[in-house]
């Protein structure tokens, strides 16, 4: 299977702003989703590819979609970049041809804030491909605009007439 990242709109058949019933129907085109737990709907495939869909509490609409790295077969791309199949730093280099990508202060991931796209790995082991959890990204998250705004950023967004999620 090949999934396309379409930030800030969605991943594959999953779209930001969907209601829970729409998410379940979209996930069923891929495999059977698990019941909602802690405000999220998840799906895990035998290949290791996993999905987690989070909901904005007051609107009950999707505000974040996360996909985990498969062990085999499945490919997840942003434009022409295979985000799980290439070493993490190569992914960052290729993404930077399209968008500004910055390292995260709190972990070994990277974020393209302009796209609301975040790439994560548990530790950096860029030189050793045998350390797959650090050499490759393990998850990618796409979120709605305003998803991780600070209170000051949220106030500025509202003052400018841009509500979170729109």
N, C-alpha and C positions, 0 to 999 in steps of 0.2 A: 504494500500500500504506500502511496505517496500523499503526504499532506502538505498543503501550502499555508504558510503564515501570511496573514493579510492584516497586519497591524495598521490602525487600531480598531479593526473591524471584527476579526475572528481568526479561527484556525479551522481549515477544512470546512465541514458542515456546521461547525459551532460558531455562533455570532454573539458578540457582546450585545446586551439588551434583550436577549431571548428570555422568555418565561420558562419555568421548570418543565412544563409539559413539552415545550418546543425542544428543549435540551434533550430530554429523554428520547423523543422521536428522532432527533439528529444522531444521537449516539447509537440508537438501535440499527442505523444503517451501517454501523461499524461492528457492533457487538452488543451483548446485553449489559446495560448499565447497572451499577449497584444502587441500592436504596440511598436516599439522601441521609448524610450524617454530618452533623455540625455545620449545616447550611451549605453543603457541597454535594454534588453528584459526581461519581467517579466511574471509570471504566478501565479495566486492565485486560490487555490481550496476551495470548500465549507468547507472542514475540517479545514481550517486555514493554511494549508501547503502552503508556498509561495516560489517562486524562483525568483532570480534576477541574470542575467547573464551580466557581464561587459566585454567590449572589449578594447584591447590595441589599442590606437589611430592610430599609424603608420602602424600596420600590419592588422588591422580590424579582429583580431582573439580573441577568448575568453581568458581573462587573470584572471578572477575571477568568481566564482560561489558561491552565498549565498543562503542558505535555511533557512526559518523561521519556528519556532515551530508551529506544528498543535495544534488545540484544542482537537482533537479526532482522533482515528483510526490509522493514519499514523505513521510509525516508521522510524527513521533515525539512522543508526548504523555506527560506526567505529569498525571493527572487531566484538567483542561480546558486545560492549558498546552502549546502547540506549542513545544517547546524549541529547534527549529532554524528555525522560520518567523518568530519574533518577534525583535526586537533583544534582545541579551544582557541589558541592564539591565531591560528590560520583563519578560523571563522571570524574572529574579531577583525583581522586585517581585511578580509573580503567584505565584511559588512561596512567597514569604514569607506568603501568606495561609494556607498549609497547614503549613509547616514552617520551622524556623530555617535560614537560608542565610547563610553567612559567606564573605567574600572569602578566597582563598588567599594566604598570605604569599609563596610562592615563584613564583607566576605570575599571570596575569590571569583565572584561573578562579574558581569558587565551589564550595563544598561544603556539602551538607546531611548532616552527620555522623550525625544520628539516623536517616537513611534509607540511609546508605552510598551516596550519590548525589553524583557530582562532574561539574561542567560545565567545559569547557575552551575557551579560544580563545588563539591565539598572542600577541595583543597587544590592548590596549584602544584602540578607535577608535570610541567610542560615538556621536559626533555625525555620522559620515559613513557613510551606508548603502552607498556605493560601495566602502568598505573592508570587504567581506563577512567577511574572516577575523577582524576585530576587532569588527565591529558585531554579528555573530551568533556564537553558540557553534558550535564545529566538532566537538565530540564530547561524549558523555555516557557515564559509567561507573557501573555498579552493581556493588557488591562485597559479599561475605559479611561479616557482623559480625566484627570483629577483623582485617579485611584489612590495615589500616594502623596497627595498634596499635604503640605504642612498647613496649620490653621491660617497662617498669613497668605499662603498661596491660594487656599480655598476662598478666602475673603476677596482677594484680588480677582480671582476668576468670576466670582459672583458680581463684583462691582463692574466688571467688564461685560457682564451679561452672558457669561458662559457657565451654565450650570454643570456640575459634575455629571458625567454620563452622557453628555450631549455634544 
